Amino acid sequence: MEEFRHSYRRLCKESGAEPQETVLQQLQELPRGRLDLATQSLTVETCRALGKLLQKEALLTELILSDCMLSEEGATLLLQGLCANTVVRFLDLKGNNLQAAGAEALGQLLRQNKSIQSLTLEWNNLGPWEDAFAAFCGALAGNGALRQLDLRNNQISHKGAEELALALTRNAHLQQLDLRWNSVGLLGGRALVNCLPRNRTLWRLELAGNNVPGDILRAVEQAMDHNQERQTTSRENRARTHVLSKEVQHLQEEKSRQFLDLMETIDKQRKEMARSSRASAACVGQLQEALNERHSIINALKAKLQMAEAALALSEQKAQGLGELLATAEQEQRSLAQRQAKERRLEQQEAAERESKLLRDLSAANEKHLLLRNQVDELERKVRSQQEQLFLARQELTNTAAELKIRAVQAEERLELEKKRSRQSLEDVEQLRAKEVEHMTRHLEESERAMQERVQRLEASRLSLEEELSRVKAAALSERGQAEEELIKAKNQVRLEEQQRLAHLEEKLRLLAQARDEAQSACLQQRQTVADAQARASQLSLQVEGLRRRLEELQQELSNKDQEKVAEVTRVRVELREQNGRLQAELTAQEALKEKVAALERQLKVMAGDHREALLDRESENASLREKLRLKEAEIARIREEEAQRASFLQNAVLAYVQGSPLRALSPQK
């Protein structure tokens, strides 16, 4: 890094500017491969010198320039220098207020640089400059090296988000994009969501603080999860292909070694063949000499051959006799093979019949299971209908209670009106009738209290009925859930047992097929023994006895298998009977529930009848009260008429008295 410092000083002197002490200090303390100039105010000359140095620098992999207060010119100079760099992998330009020129320089960097994999542009101002940001997005679309891009707090609008969406549809390498705390909004969020199905590499997209609706955020999360799963599978596939390629390469190397070894062995065999050919030529010469010697011996032996021919004729006669014996043995062997084949066919037929019986039993069990399932479905439908009837009865109860309340209110209003009228009329009547009116009002109040108490009792009974209905409904639902769970368990158990039985039967069939194949192989061996019997007639009887023992063992195995099948069929029948018993118990429980529901319905009917009777009684009481009030009103009218008549009689009497008295003559005329 000392060379980097010297070159920085030299370039600053050539440009006529003083090198910055803070930059020199950072270059002195520079760790290997990392240049951190964060929070250092870099001048334009420093940026120009650093840009020229970065064009040829081959050791820096991380460049951190966050919060450096870069000007537009300084940023463009630095980014132009990075365009030719092929080593920097991480670039941090956070908090530098990059605008239009910075966005264009960044676009040029993304078009030319092929090494930067992580770019941090947080707290800049790229979004408001639409044309420059569009150029930046176009360069991003064609970049194949960038894997992580941070654009937080860049004032990116929905148009910028649309440009980014277009870039993402063409970019197949970017994996992480951070757009938090921008102004993407609904339109930008929709554009990004619409581009995600065409991008299969982006597995992290952050959109918090952008006024994006929750459904769009959930869609983005789902797409990111899908892409992340795809990335993991692709990485696994790449690892597998790498391992397979290594294995293939290793196999190819081993094959090449084997091929070389084979070529060496072939060369050795050729040399040995040449040696053997030379040795065989020498042997052929020796054999030729021996043949010439033996020619004379053959001539001597011809006489002996004639004598041997006579002996051969005798031996041929003996061979014919032996051939006849062999033919009889072959016939016996064939008859034995036919008997064995017949017995095997009979055994196969019996096995097929047993399998058909088992299959018929299984089909019958399946039909019973279906019938039981249909019965359970019918019971469920009946329970639903009973629940609907209960709901209708509850509605009728609520309606009747509302009607009772309305009628009670109307009766009270009428009573109040009638009280007011009676009070107004009784104020005009004498005090003698006041006692009767008070007695009537007491009677009315007592009847009202009685009616109110009756209404309260009816309300309490209605509430108790509703609670009992809710308890019964909850119990029915719980019992129904238990029944459904037991049915599901029974179905699963039946399926598992059927699968196990089928697997067991298939295993038995496979064993039978193996036994058949073994029997066929034994038959083939018998045929071979028959062919060999022409030379070994004495051993035929022993082999036949061995085959008979083998057939007896097979018959014993078949009988054992038949017994196992019978035992398994009985076990299956017992299990089916147990399942039928459980289902019948469930049916009895359902019937008990039905009876409870019917009893509740009867109670509801009785309560409804009581309500109706109470309403009729109250209506009759109201009618009697109305009749009494009418009679009282008639009596009051009669009393008024009598009082009016008395008043007229008194007035007439007074007038007559006044007219007939002597004072009338003294009174002045009106």
C-alpha positions as CSV (number, residue, x, y, z in Angstrom):
1,M,0.0,0.0,0.0
2,E,3.0,2.3,0.3
3,E,3.3,2.3,-3.5
4,F,-0.4,3.4,-3.6
5,R,0.4,6.4,-1.3
6,H,3.4,7.4,-3.4
7,S,1.4,7.3,-6.6
8,Y,-1.4,9.3,-5.0
9,R,1.1,12.0,-3.9
10,R,2.7,12.1,-7.4
11,L,-0.6,12.5,-9.2
12,C,-1.7,15.3,-6.8
13,K,1.6,17.1,-7.5
14,E,1.2,16.7,-11.2
15,S,-2.3,18.2,-11.0
16,G,-0.9,21.1,-8.9
17,A,-2.9,20.2,-5.8
18,E,-1.9,19.3,-2.3
19,P,-2.7,15.7,-1.2
20,Q,-5.2,15.5,1.7
21,E,-3.7,14.5,5.0
22,T,-6.7,12.5,6.1
23,V,-6.6,10.5,2.8
24,L,-2.8,9.8,3.4
25,Q,-3.5,8.7,6.9
26,Q,-6.2,6.3,5.8
27,L,-3.8,5.0,3.1
28,Q,-1.1,4.4,5.7
29,E,-3.5,2.4,8.0
30,L,-5.0,0.6,5.0
31,P,-5.7,-3.1,5.6
32,R,-5.0,-5.5,2.8
33,G,-7.6,-5.4,0.0
34,R,-9.8,-2.7,1.6
35,L,-9.9,1.1,1.3
36,D,-12.1,2.9,3.8
37,L,-12.5,6.7,3.2
38,A,-15.9,7.0,5.0
39,T,-16.8,10.5,6.4
40,Q,-13.7,12.0,4.6
41,S,-14.5,15.2,2.5
42,L,-12.8,14.4,-0.8
43,T,-12.0,17.2,-3.2
44,V,-12.2,17.1,-6.9
45,E,-8.4,16.7,-7.3
46,T,-8.4,13.8,-4.8
47,C,-11.2,12.2,-6.7
48,R,-9.3,12.6,-10.0
49,A,-6.2,11.1,-8.6
50,L,-8.1,8.2,-7.0
51,G,-9.9,7.6,-10.3
52,K,-6.6,7.3,-12.2
53,L,-5.1,5.0,-9.5
54,L,-8.2,2.7,-9.5
55,Q,-7.9,2.1,-13.2
56,K,-4.7,0.1,-12.6
57,E,-5.0,-1.0,-9.0
58,A,-5.1,-4.8,-8.7
59,L,-5.1,-5.3,-4.9
60,L,-8.3,-3.4,-3.7
61,T,-11.4,-5.5,-3.5
62,E,-13.5,-3.2,-1.2
63,L,-13.9,0.6,-1.7
64,I,-16.0,2.5,1.0
65,L,-16.8,6.1,0.1
66,S,-19.8,6.7,2.4
67,D,-20.6,10.2,3.6
68,C,-17.7,11.7,1.7
69,M,-19.7,14.8,0.4
70,L,-18.7,14.0,-3.2
71,S,-19.5,16.6,-5.8
72,E,-21.0,15.6,-9.2
73,E,-17.6,16.1,-10.9
74,G,-15.7,14.2,-8.3
75,A,-18.2,11.3,-8.3
76,T,-18.0,11.1,-12.1
77,L,-14.2,11.1,-12.0
78,L,-14.1,8.3,-9.5
79,L,-16.7,6.2,-11.3
80,Q,-14.9,6.7,-14.6
81,G,-11.7,5.3,-13.0
82,L,-13.7,2.3,-11.7
83,C,-15.0,1.5,-15.2
84,A,-11.6,0.0,-16.2
85,N,-11.1,-1.7,-12.8
86,T,-11.4,-5.5,-12.7
87,V,-10.7,-6.3,-9.1
88,V,-13.1,-4.2,-6.9
89,R,-16.0,-6.4,-5.7
90,F,-17.7,-4.1,-3.1
91,L,-18.5,-0.4,-3.6
92,D,-20.2,1.8,-0.9
93,L,-21.4,5.3,-2.0
94,K,-23.8,5.9,0.8
95,G,-24.8,9.5,1.7
96,N,-23.1,11.4,-1.1
97,N,-26.2,13.2,-2.6
98,L,-25.6,11.8,-6.1
99,Q,-28.0,13.3,-8.7
100,A,-28.4,13.3,-12.4
101,A,-24.7,13.3,-13.4
102,G,-24.0,10.7,-10.7
103,A,-26.8,8.5,-12.0
104,E,-25.4,8.7,-15.6
105,A,-21.9,7.9,-14.3
106,L,-23.3,4.9,-12.4
107,G,-25.0,3.7,-15.5
108,Q,-21.7,3.9,-17.4
109,L,-20.0,2.0,-14.6
110,L,-22.6,-0.8,-14.7
111,R,-22.2,-1.0,-18.5
112,Q,-18.4,-1.3,-18.5
113,N,-17.4,-2.8,-15.2
114,K,-17.7,-6.6,-14.9
115,S,-16.3,-7.1,-11.4
116,I,-18.5,-5.2,-8.9
117,Q,-20.9,-7.5,-7.1
118,S,-22.2,-5.3,-4.3
119,L,-23.2,-1.6,-4.8
120,T,-24.6,0.5,-1.9
121,L,-26.3,3.8,-2.9
122,E,-28.2,4.6,0.3
123,W,-29.1,8.2,1.1
124,N,-28.6,9.7,-2.3
125,N,-30.9,11.6,-4.7
126,L,-31.2,9.4,-7.8
127,G,-35.0,9.1,-8.0
128,P,-36.1,12.7,-9.0
129,W,-34.0,12.7,-12.2
130,E,-36.1,10.4,-14.3
131,D,-34.0,10.4,-17.5
132,A,-30.7,9.8,-15.6
133,F,-32.3,7.1,-13.5
134,A,-33.8,5.4,-16.6
135,A,-30.3,5.3,-18.0
136,F,-29.0,3.8,-14.8
137,C,-31.8,1.1,-14.9
138,G,-31.0,0.4,-18.6
139,A,-27.3,-0.2,-17.6
140,L,-28.5,-2.4,-14.7
141,A,-30.5,-4.6,-17.1
142,G,-27.4,-5.5,-19.1
143,N,-25.0,-6.0,-16.2
144,G,-24.1,-9.6,-15.4
145,A,-21.8,-9.2,-12.4
146,L,-23.9,-7.2,-9.8
147,R,-25.5,-9.4,-7.1
148,Q,-26.6,-6.9,-4.4
149,L,-27.9,-3.3,-4.9
150,D,-29.0,-1.0,-2.1
151,L,-31.2,2.0,-3.1
152,R,-32.7,3.0,0.2
153,N,-33.8,6.7,0.7
154,N,-33.3,7.8,-2.9
155,Q,-36.7,9.4,-3.5
156,I,-37.6,6.8,-6.2
157,S,-41.1,7.4,-7.5
158,H,-43.5,4.9,-9.2
159,K,-41.9,5.8,-12.6
160,G,-38.5,4.9,-11.3
161,A,-40.0,1.7,-9.9
162,E,-41.4,0.9,-13.4
163,E,-37.9,1.4,-14.9
164,L,-36.4,-0.9,-12.3
165,A,-39.1,-3.5,-13.1
166,L,-38.1,-3.3,-16.8
167,A,-34.5,-3.8,-15.8
168,L,-35.3,-6.7,-13.6
169,T,-37.2,-8.5,-16.4
170,R,-33.9,-8.5,-18.4
171,N,-31.4,-8.9,-15.6
172,A,-30.8,-12.6,-14.7
173,H,-28.0,-12.1,-12.1
174,L,-29.1,-9.6,-9.4
175,Q,-30.1,-11.4,-6.2
176,Q,-30.8,-8.7,-3.6
177,L,-32.5,-5.3,-4.1
178,D,-33.3,-2.9,-1.2
179,L,-35.8,-0.2,-2.0
180,R,-36.9,0.7,1.5
181,W,-38.0,4.3,2.4
182,N,-38.7,5.6,-1.1
183,S,-41.9,6.7,-2.8
184,V,-42.7,3.6,-4.9
185,G,-46.5,3.6,-4.0
186,L,-49.2,1.4,-5.4
187,L,-48.3,1.7,-9.1
188,G,-44.6,1.0,-8.6
189,G,-45.4,-1.9,-6.3
190,R,-47.7,-3.4,-9.0
191,A,-45.0,-3.0,-11.7
192,L,-42.5,-4.7,-9.5
193,V,-44.9,-7.6,-8.7
194,N,-45.7,-8.0,-12.4
195,C,-42.0,-8.2,-13.3
196,L,-41.1,-10.8,-10.7
197,P,-42.6,-13.9,-12.6
198,R,-40.0,-13.2,-15.3
199,N,-37.1,-12.9,-12.9
200,R,-35.9,-16.1,-11.3
201,T,-32.7,-15.0,-9.7
202,L,-33.9,-12.2,-7.3
203,W,-34.5,-13.7,-3.9
204,R,-34.6,-10.6,-1.7
205,L,-36.6,-7.5,-2.4
206,E,-37.3,-5.0,0.5
207,L,-40.2,-2.5,0.0
208,A,-40.9,-1.3,3.5
209,G,-41.8,2.4,3.9
210,N,-43.0,2.9,0.3
211,N,-46.8,3.1,0.9
212,V,-47.2,-0.2,-0.8
213,P,-50.4,-2.2,0.1
214,G,-50.2,-5.3,2.2
215,D,-51.4,-7.6,-0.6
216,I,-48.6,-6.5,-2.9
217,L,-46.0,-7.0,-0.1
218,R,-47.4,-10.5,0.5
219,A,-47.2,-11.2,-3.3
220,V,-43.5,-10.0,-3.3
221,E,-42.7,-12.2,-0.3
222,Q,-44.2,-15.2,-2.0
223,A,-42.3,-14.5,-5.2
224,M,-39.1,-14.1,-3.2
225,D,-39.7,-17.3,-1.3
226,H,-40.3,-19.1,-4.6
227,N,-37.1,-17.6,-6.2
228,Q,-35.1,-18.5,-3.0
229,E,-36.3,-22.1,-3.2
230,R,-35.3,-22.1,-6.9
231,Q,-31.9,-20.7,-6.0
232,T,-31.3,-23.4,-3.4
233,T,-32.4,-26.1,-5.7
234,S,-30.2,-24.7,-8.5
235,R,-27.2,-24.5,-6.0
236,E,-27.8,-28.1,-5.0
237,N,-28.1,-29.2,-8.6
238,R,-24.8,-27.4,-9.4
239,A,-23.1,-29.1,-6.5
240,R,-24.5,-32.4,-7.6
241,T,-23.4,-31.8,-11.2
242,H,-19.9,-30.7,-10.0
243,V,-19.7,-33.9,-7.9
244,L,-21.0,-36.0,-10.9
245,S,-18.5,-34.3,-13.2
246,K,-15.7,-35.1,-10.8
247,E,-16.9,-38.7,-10.6
248,V,-17.2,-38.9,-14.4
249,Q,-13.7,-37.5,-14.8
250,H,-12.4,-40.0,-12.3
251,L,-14.2,-42.8,-14.2
252,Q,-12.7,-41.5,-17.4
253,E,-9.2,-41.5,-15.9
254,E,-9.8,-45.0,-14.5
255,K,-11.0,-46.2,-18.0
256,S,-8.0,-44.6,-19.7
257,R,-5.7,-46.4,-17.2
258,Q,-7.6,-49.7,-17.8
259,F,-7.3,-49.1,-21.6
260,L,-3.6,-48.6,-21.3
261,D,-3.3,-51.7,-19.1
262,L,-5.3,-53.7,-21.7
263,M,-3.0,-52.4,-24.5
264,E,0.0,-53.6,-22.6
265,T,-1.6,-57.0,-21.9
266,I,-2.5,-57.3,-25.6
267,D,1.1,-56.5,-26.6
268,K,2.4,-59.1,-24.1
269,Q,-0.1,-61.6,-25.5
270,R,1.0,-60.9,-29.1
271,K,4.6,-61.5,-28.1
272,E,3.6,-64.7,-26.3
273,M,1.7,-65.8,-29.4
274,A,4.7,-65.2,-31.6
275,R,6.8,-67.3,-29.3
276,S,4.1,-70.0,-29.2
277,S,3.9,-70.0,-33.0
278,R,7.6,-70.5,-33.3
279,A,7.4,-73.3,-30.7
280,S,4.4,-74.8,-32.5
281,A,6.2,-74.8,-35.8
282,A,9.0,-76.8,-34.2
283,C,6.5,-79.1,-32.7
284,V,4.7,-79.6,-36.1
285,G,8.0,-80.7,-37.6
286,Q,8.5,-83.2,-34.8
287,L,4.9,-84.4,-35.2
288,Q,5.4,-84.9,-38.9
289,E,8.3,-87.2,-38.2
290,A,6.2,-89.0,-35.6
291,L,3.3,-89.4,-38.2
292,N,5.7,-90.9,-40.7
293,E,6.8,-93.3,-38.0
294,R,3.2,-94.1,-37.0
295,H,2.1,-94.8,-40.6
296,S,3.8,-98.1,-40.5
297,I,2.2,-98.8,-37.1
298,I,-1.3,-98.0,-38.6
299,N,-0.8,-100.5,-41.3
300,A,-0.1,-103.0,-38.7
301,L,-3.1,-102.1,-36.7
302,K,-5.6,-102.4,-39.6
303,A,-5.6,-106.1,-39.1
304,K,-6.3,-105.6,-35.5
305,L,-9.2,-103.3,-36.6
306,Q,-10.9,-105.9,-38.5
307,M,-10.9,-108.1,-35.5
308,A,-12.2,-105.1,-33.5
309,E,-15.1,-104.6,-36.0
310,A,-16.4,-108.0,-35.2
311,A,-16.2,-107.2,-31.5
312,L,-18.0,-103.8,-32.3
313,A,-20.9,-105.7,-34.0
314,L,-21.4,-107.6,-30.8
315,S,-21.1,-104.4,-28.8
316,E,-23.7,-102.7,-31.1
317,Q,-26.1,-105.5,-30.4
318,K,-25.6,-104.9,-26.7
319,A,-26.0,-101.1,-27.3
320,Q,-29.3,-101.7,-29.0
321,G,-30.5,-103.7,-26.0
322,L,-29.3,-100.8,-23.7
323,G,-31.1,-98.3,-26.0
324,E,-34.4,-100.2,-25.6
325,L,-33.9,-100.1,-21.9
326,L,-33.2,-96.3,-22.1
327,A,-36.3,-95.8,-24.2
328,T,-38.4,-97.5,-21.6
329,A,-36.8,-95.4,-18.9
330,E,-37.5,-92.2,-20.9
331,Q,-41.2,-93.2,-21.3
332,E,-41.4,-93.7,-17.5
333,Q,-39.7,-90.3,-17.0
334,R,-42.2,-88.6,-19.3
335,S,-45.1,-90.2,-17.6
336,L,-43.8,-89.0,-14.3
337,A,-43.3,-85.5,-15.7
338,Q,-46.9,-85.5,-17.0
339,R,-48.2,-86.6,-13.6
340,Q,-46.2,-83.9,-11.9
341,A,-47.6,-81.3,-14.4
342,K,-51.1,-82.4,-13.8
343,E,-50.6,-82.2,-10.0
344,R,-49.1,-78.8,-10.4
345,R,-52.0,-77.6,-12.5
346,L,-54.5,-78.9,-9.9
347,E,-52.5,-77.1,-7.2
348,Q,-52.5,-73.8,-9.2
349,Q,-56.3,-74.1,-9.9
350,E,-56.9,-74.6,-6.1
351,A,-54.7,-71.6,-5.4
352,A,-56.6,-69.5,-7.9
353,E,-59.9,-70.6,-6.4
354,R,-58.7,-69.7,-3.0
355,E,-57.5,-66.3,-4.2
356,S,-60.9,-65.7,-5.9
357,K,-62.6,-66.6,-2.7
358,L,-60.4,-64.2,-0.8
359,L,-61.1,-61.4,-3.4
360,R,-64.8,-62.1,-3.1
361,D,-64.7,-61.8,0.7
362,L,-62.7,-58.5,0.3
363,S,-65.3,-57.2,-2.1
364,A,-68.1,-58.2,0.2
365,A,-66.3,-56.4,3.1
366,N,-65.9,-53.3,0.9
367,E,-69.6,-53.3,0.1
368,K,-70.5,-53.6,3.8
369,H,-68.2,-50.7,4.5
370,L,-69.8,-48.6,1.8
371,L,-73.3,-49.5,3.2
372,L,-72.2,-48.4,6.6
373,R,-70.7,-45.2,5.3
374,N,-74.0,-44.5,3.5
375,Q,-75.9,-45.1,6.7
376,V,-73.6,-42.7,8.6
377,D,-74.1,-40.1,5.9
378,E,-77.9,-40.5,6.2
379,L,-77.6,-40.1,10.0
380,E,-75.5,-36.9,9.5
381,R,-78.2,-35.6,7.2
382,K,-80.9,-36.4,9.7
383,V,-78.9,-34.6,12.4
384,R,-78.6,-31.5,10.2
385,S,-82.4,-31.6,9.6
386,Q,-83.0,-31.8,13.3
387,Q,-80.6,-28.9,13.9
388,E,-82.6,-26.9,11.3
389,Q,-85.8,-27.8,13.1
390,L,-84.3,-26.7,16.4
391,F,-83.3,-23.4,14.8
392,L,-86.8,-22.9,13.5
393,A,-88.3,-23.7,17.0
394,R,-85.9,-21.2,18.5
395,Q,-87.0,-18.6,16.0
396,E,-90.7,-19.3,16.8
397,L,-89.8,-18.9,20.5
398,T,-88.2,-15.5,19.9
399,N,-91.2,-14.4,17.7
400,T,-93.7,-15.5,20.3
401,A,-91.7,-13.7,23.1
402,A,-91.6,-10.6,20.9
403,E,-95.3,-10.8,20.3
404,L,-95.9,-11.2,24.0
405,K,-93.8,-8.2,24.8
406,I,-95.6,-6.1,22.2
407,R,-99.0,-7.1,23.4
408,A,-98.0,-6.5,27.0
409,V,-96.8,-3.0,26.1
410,Q,-100.0,-2.3,24.1
411,A,-102.1,-3.6,27.0
412,E,-100.2,-1.3,29.4
413,E,-100.6,1.7,27.1
414,R,-104.3,1.0,26.9
415,L,-104.6,0.6,30.6
416,E,-102.8,3.9,31.1
417,L,-105.1,5.6,28.7
418,E,-108.1,4.0,30.4
419,K,-106.7,5.1,33.8
420,K,-106.4,8.6,32.6
421,R,-109.9,8.7,31.2
422,S,-111.3,7.1,34.4
423,R,-109.5,9.6,36.6
424,Q,-110.7,12.5,34.5
425,S,-114.3,11.1,34.6
426,L,-114.1,10.2,38.3
427,E,-112.9,13.7,39.4
428,D,-116.3,15.0,38.3
429,V,-118.2,12.2,40.1
430,E,-119.1,12.2,43.8
431,Q,-116.7,10.9,46.5
432,L,-119.0,7.8,46.9
433,R,-117.9,6.4,43.6
434,A,-114.2,7.0,44.3
435,K,-113.9,3.9,46.5
436,E,-115.2,1.7,43.7
437,V,-112.8,3.2,41.2
438,E,-109.9,2.7,43.6
439,H,-111.0,-0.9,44.1
440,M,-111.0,-1.4,40.3
441,T,-107.6,0.2,39.9
442,R,-106.2,-2.1,42.7
443,H,-107.7,-5.1,40.8
444,L,-106.1,-3.9,37.6
445,E,-102.7,-3.4,39.2
446,E,-102.8,-6.8,40.7
447,S,-103.8,-8.3,37.4
448,E,-100.9,-6.4,35.8
449,R,-98.5,-7.6,38.4
450,A,-99.7,-11.2,37.8
451,M,-99.3,-10.8,34.1
452,Q,-95.8,-9.3,34.5
453,E,-94.8,-12.2,36.8
454,R,-96.2,-14.7,34.3
455,V,-94.2,-13.0,31.5
456,Q,-91.1,-13.1,33.6
457,R,-91.6,-16.8,34.3
458,L,-92.1,-17.4,30.6
459,E,-88.9,-15.5,29.8
460,A,-87.0,-17.6,32.4
461,S,-88.4,-20.8,30.9
462,R,-87.5,-19.6,27.5
463,L,-83.9,-18.8,28.6
464,S,-83.6,-22.2,30.3
465,L,-84.9,-23.9,27.1
466,E,-82.3,-22.0,25.0
467,E,-79.5,-23.0,27.3
468,E,-80.6,-26.6,27.2
469,L,-80.8,-26.4,23.4
470,S,-77.3,-24.9,23.2
471,R,-76.0,-27.7,25.5
472,V,-77.7,-30.4,23.5
473,K,-76.4,-28.8,20.3
474,A,-72.8,-28.7,21.7
475,A,-73.2,-32.3,22.8
476,A,-74.5,-33.3,19.4
477,L,-71.6,-31.5,17.7
478,S,-69.0,-33.1,20.0
479,E,-70.5,-36.6,19.5
480,R,-70.7,-36.0,15.8
481,G,-67.0,-34.9,15.7
482,Q,-66.1,-38.0,17.7
483,A,-68.1,-40.2,15.4
484,E,-66.4,-38.6,12.4
485,E,-63.0,-39.1,13.9
486,E,-63.8,-42.7,14.7
487,L,-65.1,-43.2,11.2
488,I,-61.9,-41.7,9.7
489,K,-59.8,-43.9,12.0
490,A,-61.9,-46.9,11.0
491,K,-61.5,-46.0,7.3
492,N,-57.7,-45.5,7.6
493,Q,-57.4,-48.8,9.6
494,V,-59.4,-50.7,7.0
495,R,-57.3,-49.2,4.2
496,L,-54.1,-50.1,6.0
497,E,-55.4,-53.6,6.7
498,E,-56.5,-54.0,3.0
499,Q,-53.1,-52.8,1.9
500,Q,-51.3,-55.1,4.3
501,R,-53.5,-58.0,3.2
502,L,-52.9,-57.2,-0.5
503,A,-49.2,-57.0,0.1
504,H,-49.3,-60.3,2.0
505,L,-51.3,-61.9,-0.8
506,E,-48.9,-60.5,-3.4
507,E,-46.0,-61.9,-1.3
508,K,-47.7,-65.3,-1.2
509,L,-48.3,-65.1,-5.0
510,R,-44.7,-64.2,-5.5
511,L,-43.7,-67.2,-3.3
512,L,-46.0,-69.4,-5.3
513,A,-44.5,-68.1,-8.5
514,Q,-41.0,-68.8,-7.1
515,A,-42.1,-72.3,-6.1
516,R,-43.5,-72.7,-9.7
517,D,-40.2,-71.4,-11.1
518,E,-38.3,-73.8,-8.8
519,A,-40.6,-76.6,-10.0
520,Q,-39.9,-75.7,-13.6
521,S,-36.2,-75.6,-12.9
522,A,-36.5,-79.0,-11.2
523,C,-38.3,-80.2,-14.4
524,L,-35.5,-78.9,-16.5
525,Q,-33.0,-80.6,-14.2
526,Q,-35.0,-83.8,-14.6
527,R,-34.9,-83.4,-18.4
528,Q,-31.1,-83.0,-18.1
529,T,-31.0,-86.0,-15.9
530,V,-33.0,-88.0,-18.5
531,A,-30.5,-86.9,-21.2
532,D,-27.6,-87.9,-18.9
533,A,-29.5,-91.2,-18.0
534,Q,-28.3,-92.6,-21.4
535,A,-24.8,-92.7,-19.9
536,R,-25.9,-93.2,-16.2
537,A,-28.9,-95.5,-16.1
538,S,-27.9,-96.8,-12.7
539,Q,-28.3,-93.4,-11.0
540,L,-31.8,-92.7,-12.5
541,S,-33.8,-94.4,-9.7
542,L,-32.0,-92.3,-7.0
543,Q,-32.7,-89.0,-8.8
544,V,-36.4,-90.0,-9.2
545,E,-36.7,-90.6,-5.5
546,G,-35.1,-87.2,-4.8
547,L,-37.6,-85.5,-7.1
548,R,-40.4,-87.3,-5.3
549,R,-39.2,-86.1,-2.0
550,R,-39.0,-82.5,-3.4
551,L,-42.6,-82.8,-4.7
552,E,-43.7,-84.0,-1.2
553,E,-42.0,-81.0,0.4
554,L,-43.7,-78.6,-2.1
555,Q,-47.1,-80.2,-1.4
556,Q,-46.4,-79.8,2.4
557,E,-45.5,-76.1,1.8
558,L,-48.7,-75.6,-0.3
559,S,-50.8,-77.2,2.5
560,N,-49.1,-74.9,5.1
561,K,-49.8,-71.9,2.9
562,D,-53.4,-72.9,2.5
563,Q,-53.7,-73.2,6.3
564,E,-52.1,-69.7,6.7
565,K,-54.6,-68.3,4.1
566,V,-57.6,-69.8,6.0
567,A,-56.3,-68.4,9.3
568,E,-55.8,-65.0,7.8
569,V,-59.3,-65.1,6.2
570,T,-60.8,-66.0,9.6
571,R,-58.9,-63.1,11.3
572,V,-60.1,-60.7,8.6
573,R,-63.7,-61.8,9.2
574,V,-63.3,-61.4,13.0
575,E,-62.0,-57.9,12.5
576,L,-64.9,-57.0,10.2
577,R,-67.3,-58.3,12.8
578,E,-65.7,-56.1,15.4
579,Q,-65.9,-53.1,13.2
580,N,-69.6,-53.9,12.5
581,G,-70.2,-54.0,16.3
582,R,-68.5,-50.6,16.8
583,L,-70.6,-49.1,14.0
584,Q,-73.8,-50.6,15.4
585,A,-72.9,-49.0,18.8
586,E,-72.4,-45.7,17.1
587,L,-75.8,-46.1,15.4
588,T,-77.5,-46.8,18.8
589,A,-75.8,-43.6,20.1
590,Q,-77.2,-41.7,17.2
591,E,-80.6,-43.1,17.8
592,A,-80.4,-42.0,21.5
593,L,-79.5,-38.5,20.3
594,K,-82.6,-38.6,18.0
595,E,-84.8,-39.6,20.9
596,K,-83.4,-36.7,23.0
597,V,-84.1,-34.3,20.1
598,A,-87.6,-35.6,19.8
599,A,-88.2,-35.1,23.6
600,L,-86.9,-31.6,23.3
601,E,-89.2,-30.9,20.4
602,R,-92.1,-32.3,22.4
603,Q,-91.2,-30.0,25.3
604,L,-91.0,-27.0,22.9
605,K,-94.5,-27.9,21.6
606,V,-95.8,-28.1,25.2
607,M,-94.3,-24.7,26.0
608,A,-95.7,-23.2,22.8
609,G,-99.2,-24.5,23.8
610,D,-98.8,-23.0,27.3
611,H,-97.8,-19.7,25.7
612,R,-100.8,-19.8,23.5
613,E,-103.1,-20.6,26.4
614,A,-101.5,-17.8,28.4
615,L,-102.1,-15.4,25.5
616,L,-105.7,-16.5,25.2
617,D,-106.3,-16.0,29.0
618,R,-104.7,-12.6,28.9
619,E,-106.8,-11.6,25.9
620,S,-110.0,-12.8,27.7
621,E,-109.0,-10.8,30.8
622,N,-108.4,-7.8,28.6
623,A,-111.9,-8.3,27.0
624,S,-113.5,-8.6,30.5
625,L,-111.7,-5.4,31.6
626,R,-112.9,-3.6,28.6
627,E,-116.5,-4.8,29.3
628,K,-116.2,-3.6,32.9
629,L,-114.9,-0.2,31.8
630,R,-117.7,0.1,29.3
631,L,-120.2,-0.7,32.0
632,K,-118.6,1.8,34.3
633,E,-118.6,4.5,31.6
634,A,-122.3,3.8,31.0
635,E,-123.0,4.0,34.7
636,I,-121.0,7.3,34.9
637,A,-123.0,8.7,32.0
638,R,-126.3,7.6,33.7
639,I,-125.1,9.3,36.9
640,R,-124.3,12.5,35.0
641,E,-127.7,12.4,33.4
642,E,-129.3,11.9,36.8
643,E,-127.3,14.8,38.3
644,A,-128.2,17.0,35.3
645,Q,-131.9,16.1,35.8
646,R,-131.6,16.9,39.5
647,A,-129.9,20.2,38.7
648,S,-132.6,21.1,36.2
649,F,-135.2,20.1,38.8
650,L,-133.5,22.3,41.5
651,Q,-133.2,25.2,39.0
652,N,-136.8,25.0,38.0
653,A,-137.8,24.7,41.7
654,V,-135.7,27.7,42.6
655,L,-137.1,29.7,39.7
656,A,-140.6,28.8,40.6
657,Y,-139.9,29.7,44.2
658,V,-138.4,33.0,43.2
659,Q,-141.3,33.8,40.8
660,G,-143.9,33.0,43.4
661,S,-142.3,34.9,46.3
662,P,-143.3,38.6,47.3
663,L,-139.8,39.8,46.7
664,R,-140.4,39.4,43.0
665,A,-142.8,42.4,43.0
666,L,-140.3,44.6,44.8
667,S,-137.4,43.6,42.5
668,P,-136.8,46.0,39.6
669,Q,-137.4,44.7,36.2
670,K,-134.4,43.9,34.1
